[in-house]
Amino acid sequence: MGWTIKQWLAAMMACVMPLTAYAQTCHKQSPAHMVALLELYTSEGCSSCPPADQAVGALQTLVEADLVVPLALHVDYWDDLGWRDPFDRPDFTDRQRWLTSLTGGHTVYTPEIFLGGRELRSWSNDLAAAIATIDGRPAQADILLTAGSIVDNKLPIAARLKVPIGSRLFLALYETGLSSKVAAGENGGRTLHHDYVVRDWLGPLATSLNGQEVSRMLTVPTAAIHRKLGVAAFVQDSRGDVLQAVALSYCGK
């Protein structure tokens, strides 16, 4: 039987140092252990997706403890069922198809969770244990993530990297505490709640030398609530394995 999130959290928090004010600055250094990257492929047009959305939203304490970086990527292939997901992007669908193809697959579906670049079909029972397994490994890359201040809906971020040759960097802007009143489709009449929703995405970005710094601008939606924003960076190799991930809550106004 898999661990529950609460059981895993209780075990891990005994070993995790309390967070300090450093976590509230606009810099975040990835830890010596590997942080699990969780990608949830979801849609407001999918009636089986809300439980997965809720499971991701329950990970906040693990995020703060540098144990997992969850990202909810809304896909667009259910938009013809009567409701267009306001958070979807076609490149999220493309990424889901790419991840699926790495193991010879051809079919994508929602909700689908990838952990560390690999599909986790049994997430409803085994998510906490799978996160723990990844957290027990040494990091294969080093990321120092820095975020500036939002000006004219642009957020400057930089990632200083120590990574294996040939790896690729991805950058994401996410927002928590979102909700939608769905008027049609499979979830018609429901109010859906979302966390760690990816609002902007850059990558794959080429990396070269250790100590390299990659600087980019992320676009912030006009309606976004700044205190609910965060940025994430992760490094992935050509086989799809995630070498390290880091998340940073936005500290500006």
C-alpha positions as YAML, in Angstrom:
chain: A
units: angstrom
residues:
- id: 1
  name: MET
  ca: [0.00, 0.00, 0.00]
- id: 2
  name: GLY
  ca: [1.34, 3.47, -0.88]
- id: 3
  name: TRP
  ca: [1.94, 6.17, 1.69]
- id: 4
  name: THR
  ca: [-0.49, 9.03, 2.00]
- id: 5
  name: ILE
  ca: [0.77, 12.57, 1.57]
- id: 6
  name: LYS
  ca: [0.20, 13.21, 5.30]
- id: 7
  name: GLN
  ca: [2.22, 10.12, 6.32]
- id: 8
  name: TRP
  ca: [5.10, 11.05, 4.02]
- id: 9
  name: LEU
  ca: [5.05, 14.67, 5.15]
- id: 10
  name: ALA
  ca: [5.18, 13.69, 8.83]
- id: 11
  name: ALA
  ca: [8.19, 11.47, 8.21]
- id: 12
  name: MET
  ca: [10.07, 13.98, 6.09]
- id: 13
  name: MET
  ca: [9.43, 17.09, 8.17]
- id: 14
  name: ALA
  ca: [11.29, 15.50, 11.06]
- id: 15
  name: CYS
  ca: [14.38, 15.62, 8.85]
- id: 16
  name: VAL
  ca: [13.87, 19.01, 7.20]
- id: 17
  name: MET
  ca: [15.30, 22.19, 8.74]
- id: 18
  name: PRO
  ca: [12.70, 24.91, 9.38]
- id: 19
  name: LEU
  ca: [12.41, 27.46, 6.62]
- id: 20
  name: THR
  ca: [14.02, 30.82, 7.32]
- id: 21
  name: ALA
  ca: [13.53, 34.26, 5.89]
- id: 22
  name: TYR
  ca: [15.94, 33.23, 3.12]
- id: 23
  name: ALA
  ca: [13.06, 31.37, 1.48]
- id: 24
  name: GLN
  ca: [11.25, 34.69, 1.16]
- id: 25
  name: THR
  ca: [14.01, 36.37, -0.84]
- id: 26
  name: CYS
  ca: [14.12, 36.42, -4.61]
- id: 27
  name: HIS
  ca: [16.85, 33.80, -4.78]
- id: 28
  name: LYS
  ca: [16.57, 30.05, -4.43]
- id: 29
  name: GLN
  ca: [19.42, 27.55, -4.48]
- id: 30
  name: SER
  ca: [18.55, 23.98, -5.36]
- id: 31
  name: PRO
  ca: [19.43, 21.51, -2.57]
- id: 32
  name: ALA
  ca: [21.99, 18.71, -2.61]
- id: 33
  name: HIS
  ca: [19.24, 16.12, -2.97]
- id: 34
  name: MET
  ca: [17.11, 15.73, -6.07]
- id: 35
  name: VAL
  ca: [13.78, 17.55, -5.98]
- id: 36
  name: ALA
  ca: [10.89, 15.73, -7.64]
- id: 37
  name: LEU
  ca: [9.38, 17.52, -10.63]
- id: 38
  name: LEU
  ca: [5.67, 16.73, -10.91]
- id: 39
  name: GLU
  ca: [3.89, 17.54, -14.16]
- id: 40
  name: LEU
  ca: [0.11, 17.22, -14.11]
- id: 41
  name: TYR
  ca: [-1.55, 17.25, -17.52]
- id: 42
  name: THR
  ca: [-5.11, 18.33, -16.89]
- id: 43
  name: SER
  ca: [-8.09, 20.18, -18.35]
- id: 44
  name: GLU
  ca: [-11.22, 21.94, -17.18]
- id: 45
  name: GLY
  ca: [-13.02, 19.97, -19.88]
- id: 46
  name: CYS
  ca: [-12.20, 16.66, -18.16]
- id: 47
  name: SER
  ca: [-14.59, 15.40, -15.48]
- id: 48
  name: SER
  ca: [-11.99, 13.04, -13.99]
- id: 49
  name: CYS
  ca: [-9.38, 15.79, -13.52]
- id: 50
  name: PRO
  ca: [-10.56, 17.62, -10.35]
- id: 51
  name: PRO
  ca: [-9.26, 14.91, -7.95]
- id: 52
  name: ALA
  ca: [-5.81, 15.19, -9.53]
- id: 53
  name: ASP
  ca: [-5.97, 18.98, -9.33]
- id: 54
  name: GLN
  ca: [-6.78, 18.66, -5.63]
- id: 55
  name: ALA
  ca: [-3.91, 16.23, -5.04]
- id: 56
  name: VAL
  ca: [-1.47, 18.72, -6.56]
- id: 57
  name: GLY
  ca: [-2.89, 21.56, -4.47]
- id: 58
  name: ALA
  ca: [-2.28, 19.50, -1.31]
- id: 59
  name: LEU
  ca: [1.49, 19.50, -1.94]
- id: 60
  name: GLN
  ca: [2.18, 23.04, -0.69]
- id: 61
  name: THR
  ca: [4.11, 22.00, 2.42]
- id: 62
  name: LEU
  ca: [6.27, 19.63, 0.40]
- id: 63
  name: VAL
  ca: [6.98, 22.45, -2.05]
- id: 64
  name: GLU
  ca: [8.09, 24.72, 0.79]
- id: 65
  name: ALA
  ca: [10.36, 21.94, 2.07]
- id: 66
  name: ASP
  ca: [12.11, 21.58, -1.32]
- id: 67
  name: LEU
  ca: [10.74, 18.08, -1.85]
- id: 68
  name: VAL
  ca: [8.62, 18.59, -4.96]
- id: 69
  name: VAL
  ca: [8.01, 21.15, -7.71]
- id: 70
  name: PRO
  ca: [4.45, 20.65, -9.02]
- id: 71
  name: LEU
  ca: [3.35, 22.16, -12.32]
- id: 72
  name: ALA
  ca: [-0.20, 21.90, -13.68]
- id: 73
  name: LEU
  ca: [-0.16, 22.11, -17.47]
- id: 74
  name: HIS
  ca: [-3.60, 22.49, -19.03]
- id: 75
  name: VAL
  ca: [-3.93, 20.85, -22.44]
- id: 76
  name: ASP
  ca: [-6.14, 21.94, -25.32]
- id: 77
  name: TYR
  ca: [-7.43, 18.71, -26.83]
- id: 78
  name: TRP
  ca: [-10.70, 18.69, -24.86]
- id: 79
  name: ASP
  ca: [-11.70, 22.21, -25.93]
- id: 80
  name: ASP
  ca: [-14.17, 20.85, -28.49]
- id: 81
  name: LEU
  ca: [-16.34, 19.25, -25.78]
- id: 82
  name: GLY
  ca: [-18.18, 22.48, -25.05]
- id: 83
  name: TRP
  ca: [-15.76, 24.37, -22.79]
- id: 84
  name: ARG
  ca: [-12.49, 26.06, -23.66]
- id: 85
  name: ASP
  ca: [-10.01, 25.79, -20.82]
- id: 86
  name: PRO
  ca: [-8.78, 29.36, -20.09]
- id: 87
  name: PHE
  ca: [-5.38, 28.07, -18.95]
- id: 88
  name: ASP
  ca: [-4.57, 25.71, -21.83]
- id: 89
  name: ARG
  ca: [-1.72, 26.01, -24.31]
- id: 90
  name: PRO
  ca: [-0.97, 23.86, -27.34]
- id: 91
  name: ASP
  ca: [2.69, 23.58, -26.38]
- id: 92
  name: PHE
  ca: [1.63, 21.81, -23.17]
- id: 93
  name: THR
  ca: [-0.11, 19.22, -25.33]
- id: 94
  name: ASP
  ca: [3.06, 18.96, -27.43]
- id: 95
  name: ARG
  ca: [5.17, 18.37, -24.34]
- id: 96
  name: GLN
  ca: [2.80, 15.69, -23.06]
- id: 97
  name: ARG
  ca: [3.02, 13.92, -26.42]
- id: 98
  name: TRP
  ca: [6.82, 14.15, -26.34]
- id: 99
  name: LEU
  ca: [7.05, 12.67, -22.85]
- id: 100
  name: THR
  ca: [4.69, 9.88, -23.89]
- id: 101
  name: SER
  ca: [6.75, 9.13, -27.00]
- id: 102
  name: LEU
  ca: [9.94, 8.61, -24.97]
- id: 103
  name: THR
  ca: [8.65, 5.23, -23.82]
- id: 104
  name: GLY
  ca: [7.10, 4.31, -27.17]
- id: 105
  name: GLY
  ca: [3.61, 5.51, -26.32]
- id: 106
  name: HIS
  ca: [1.20, 7.28, -28.67]
- id: 107
  name: THR
  ca: [-1.87, 8.02, -26.57]
- id: 108
  name: VAL
  ca: [-2.27, 11.01, -24.24]
- id: 109
  name: TYR
  ca: [-5.01, 11.45, -21.68]
- id: 110
  name: THR
  ca: [-6.02, 13.47, -18.64]
- id: 111
  name: PRO
  ca: [-5.35, 13.49, -15.83]
- id: 112
  name: GLU
  ca: [-1.82, 12.22, -16.41]
- id: 113
  name: ILE
  ca: [1.06, 12.74, -14.00]
- id: 114
  name: PHE
  ca: [4.74, 12.56, -14.84]
- id: 115
  name: LEU
  ca: [7.21, 12.48, -11.96]
- id: 116
  name: GLY
  ca: [10.84, 13.15, -12.77]
- id: 117
  name: GLY
  ca: [9.97, 12.86, -16.45]
- id: 118
  name: ARG
  ca: [8.34, 9.41, -16.11]
- id: 119
  name: GLU
  ca: [4.65, 8.58, -16.10]
- id: 120
  name: LEU
  ca: [3.15, 7.67, -12.73]
- id: 121
  name: ARG
  ca: [-0.12, 5.91, -13.47]
- id: 122
  name: SER
  ca: [-0.63, 4.91, -9.84]
- id: 123
  name: TRP
  ca: [-0.43, 8.46, -8.50]
- id: 124
  name: SER
  ca: [-3.62, 8.18, -6.44]
- id: 125
  name: ASN
  ca: [-1.95, 5.55, -4.23]
- id: 126
  name: ASP
  ca: [1.79, 5.91, -4.76]
- id: 127
  name: LEU
  ca: [2.48, 9.62, -5.20]
- id: 128
  name: ALA
  ca: [4.03, 10.24, -1.78]
- id: 129
  name: ALA
  ca: [6.27, 7.17, -1.95]
- id: 130
  name: ALA
  ca: [7.38, 8.04, -5.49]
- id: 131
  name: ILE
  ca: [8.28, 11.58, -4.40]
- id: 132
  name: ALA
  ca: [10.25, 10.13, -1.48]
- id: 133
  name: THR
  ca: [12.21, 7.86, -3.80]
- id: 134
  name: ILE
  ca: [13.32, 10.78, -5.96]
- id: 135
  name: ASP
  ca: [14.13, 12.95, -2.94]
- id: 136
  name: GLY
  ca: [16.46, 10.22, -1.70]
- id: 137
  name: ARG
  ca: [18.75, 10.59, -4.71]
- id: 138
  name: PRO
  ca: [21.64, 13.06, -5.05]
- id: 139
  name: ALA
  ca: [21.02, 15.96, -7.40]
- id: 140
  name: GLN
  ca: [22.46, 15.61, -10.89]
- id: 141
  name: ALA
  ca: [22.46, 19.36, -11.55]
- id: 142
  name: ASP
  ca: [22.72, 22.61, -9.62]
- id: 143
  name: ILE
  ca: [20.39, 25.59, -10.14]
- id: 144
  name: LEU
  ca: [20.47, 29.04, -8.54]
- id: 145
  name: LEU
  ca: [17.20, 30.71, -9.49]
- id: 146
  name: THR
  ca: [16.72, 34.48, -9.20]
- id: 147
  name: ALA
  ca: [13.56, 36.50, -9.85]
- id: 148
  name: GLY
  ca: [13.33, 40.26, -10.26]
- id: 149
  name: SER
  ca: [10.29, 42.53, -10.05]
- id: 150
  name: ILE
  ca: [7.32, 42.56, -12.39]
- id: 151
  name: VAL
  ca: [7.27, 45.62, -14.64]
- id: 152
  name: ASP
  ca: [4.73, 46.01, -17.45]
- id: 153
  name: ASN
  ca: [3.66, 42.39, -17.05]
- id: 154
  name: LYS
  ca: [7.21, 41.12, -17.52]
- id: 155
  name: LEU
  ca: [9.14, 39.19, -14.86]
- id: 156
  name: PRO
  ca: [12.91, 38.88, -15.31]
- id: 157
  name: ILE
  ca: [14.41, 35.62, -14.09]
- id: 158
  name: ALA
  ca: [17.87, 34.11, -14.23]
- id: 159
  name: ALA
  ca: [19.17, 30.61, -13.63]
- id: 160
  name: ARG
  ca: [22.85, 29.97, -12.89]
- id: 161
  name: LEU
  ca: [23.59, 26.38, -13.76]
- id: 162
  name: LYS
  ca: [26.00, 23.54, -13.18]
- id: 163
  name: VAL
  ca: [24.67, 20.83, -15.46]
- id: 164
  name: PRO
  ca: [25.81, 17.91, -17.61]
- id: 165
  name: ILE
  ca: [26.60, 18.69, -21.23]
- id: 166
  name: GLY
  ca: [23.60, 18.35, -23.51]
- id: 167
  name: SER
  ca: [20.95, 18.95, -20.86]
- id: 168
  name: ARG
  ca: [18.13, 21.43, -21.40]
- id: 169
  name: LEU
  ca: [16.67, 24.11, -19.13]
- id: 170
  name: PHE
  ca: [12.96, 24.88, -18.73]
- id: 171
  name: LEU
  ca: [11.49, 27.93, -16.99]
- id: 172
  name: ALA
  ca: [7.90, 28.34, -15.84]
- id: 173
  name: LEU
  ca: [5.67, 30.94, -14.22]
- id: 174
  name: TYR
  ca: [2.92, 29.40, -12.12]
- id: 175
  name: GLU
  ca: [-0.04, 30.73, -10.17]
- id: 176
  name: THR
  ca: [-1.90, 29.24, -7.20]
- id: 177
  name: GLY
  ca: [-5.39, 29.84, -5.86]
- id: 178
  name: LEU
  ca: [-7.14, 30.01, -9.22]
- id: 179
  name: SER
  ca: [-10.78, 29.13, -9.76]
- id: 180
  name: SER
  ca: [-13.20, 28.93, -12.67]
- id: 181
  name: LYS
  ca: [-16.95, 28.69, -12.93]
- id: 182
  name: VAL
  ca: [-17.36, 26.19, -15.73]
- id: 183
  name: ALA
  ca: [-20.50, 26.84, -17.75]
- id: 184
  name: ALA
  ca: [-20.47, 23.89, -20.16]
- id: 185
  name: GLY
  ca: [-18.82, 20.59, -20.99]
- id: 186
  name: GLU
  ca: [-18.17, 17.66, -18.66]
- id: 187
  name: ASN
  ca: [-17.71, 19.97, -15.66]
- id: 188
  name: GLY
  ca: [-20.57, 22.30, -16.54]
- id: 189
  name: GLY
  ca: [-22.08, 23.94, -13.45]
- id: 190
  name: ARG
  ca: [-19.05, 23.30, -11.26]
- id: 191
  name: THR
  ca: [-16.54, 25.71, -9.77]
- id: 192
  name: LEU
  ca: [-13.05, 24.29, -10.21]
- id: 193
  name: HIS
  ca: [-10.03, 25.21, -8.10]
- id: 194
  name: HIS
  ca: [-6.44, 25.03, -9.32]
- id: 195
  name: ASP
  ca: [-2.94, 25.45, -7.92]
- id: 196
  name: TYR
  ca: [0.50, 25.62, -9.54]
- id: 197
  name: VAL
  ca: [-1.08, 26.40, -12.90]
- id: 198
  name: VAL
  ca: [1.59, 27.21, -15.48]
- id: 199
  name: ARG
  ca: [0.89, 30.68, -16.92]
- id: 200
  name: ASP
  ca: [4.06, 31.05, -18.99]
- id: 201
  name: TRP
  ca: [6.64, 28.54, -20.18]
- id: 202
  name: LEU
  ca: [10.05, 28.79, -21.82]
- id: 203
  name: GLY
  ca: [12.09, 25.87, -23.07]
- id: 204
  name: PRO
  ca: [13.84, 23.80, -23.96]
- id: 205
  name: LEU
  ca: [16.76, 26.21, -23.61]
- id: 206
  name: ALA
  ca: [20.23, 25.02, -24.50]
- id: 207
  name: THR
  ca: [22.88, 24.85, -21.79]
- id: 208
  name: SER
  ca: [26.63, 24.75, -22.28]
- id: 209
  name: LEU
  ca: [29.20, 25.55, -19.62]
- id: 210
  name: ASN
  ca: [29.07, 24.96, -15.88]
- id: 211
  name: GLY
  ca: [28.45, 28.26, -14.18]
- id: 212
  name: GLN
  ca: [26.44, 29.49, -17.16]
- id: 213
  name: GLU
  ca: [23.66, 31.97, -16.41]
- id: 214
  name: VAL
  ca: [20.52, 31.94, -18.52]
- id: 215
  name: SER
  ca: [18.36, 35.08, -18.29]
- id: 216
  name: ARG
  ca: [14.87, 35.43, -19.72]
- id: 217
  name: MET
  ca: [11.61, 37.38, -19.33]
- id: 218
  name: LEU
  ca: [8.40, 35.61, -18.35]
- id: 219
  name: THR
  ca: [5.06, 37.14, -19.33]
- id: 220
  name: VAL
  ca: [2.65, 37.70, -16.44]
- id: 221
  name: PRO
  ca: [-1.09, 37.63, -17.25]
- id: 222
  name: THR
  ca: [-2.75, 40.98, -16.58]
- id: 223
  name: ALA
  ca: [-5.27, 39.45, -14.17]
- id: 224
  name: ALA
  ca: [-2.67, 37.51, -12.19]
- id: 225
  name: ILE
  ca: [-2.44, 38.14, -8.44]
- id: 226
  name: HIS
  ca: [1.25, 38.74, -7.86]
- id: 227
  name: ARG
  ca: [1.40, 37.31, -4.34]
- id: 228
  name: LYS
  ca: [0.11, 34.00, -5.72]
- id: 229
  name: LEU
  ca: [2.81, 33.70, -8.36]
- id: 230
  name: GLY
  ca: [5.95, 31.61, -8.38]
- id: 231
  name: VAL
  ca: [8.67, 30.61, -10.79]
- id: 232
  name: ALA
  ca: [10.22, 27.22, -11.40]
- id: 233
  name: ALA
  ca: [13.28, 25.96, -13.23]
- id: 234
  name: PHE
  ca: [14.27, 22.43, -14.06]
- id: 235
  name: VAL
  ca: [16.94, 20.66, -16.07]
- id: 236
  name: GLN
  ca: [16.17, 17.63, -18.21]
- id: 237
  name: ASP
  ca: [18.35, 15.37, -20.35]
- id: 238
  name: SER
  ca: [17.62, 14.03, -23.84]
- id: 239
  name: ARG
  ca: [16.15, 10.81, -22.42]
- id: 240
  name: GLY
  ca: [13.57, 12.80, -20.48]
- id: 241
  name: ASP
  ca: [15.12, 12.31, -17.05]
- id: 242
  name: VAL
  ca: [14.80, 15.37, -14.83]
- id: 243
  name: LEU
  ca: [18.17, 16.11, -13.22]
- id: 244
  name: GLN
  ca: [17.03, 18.81, -10.78]
- id: 245
  name: ALA
  ca: [14.17, 21.22, -10.16]
- id: 246
  name: VAL
  ca: [13.65, 24.30, -8.02]
- id: 247
  name: ALA
  ca: [10.69, 26.58, -7.25]
- id: 248
  name: LEU
  ca: [10.63, 30.13, -5.90]
- id: 249
  name: SER
  ca: [7.63, 32.11, -4.68]
- id: 250
  name: TYR
  ca: [7.45, 35.62, -6.08]
- id: 251
  name: CYS
  ca: [8.58, 38.10, -3.43]
- id: 252
  name: GLY
  ca: [7.80, 41.40, -5.14]
- id: 253
  name: LYS
  ca: [4.62, 43.44, -5.19]
...
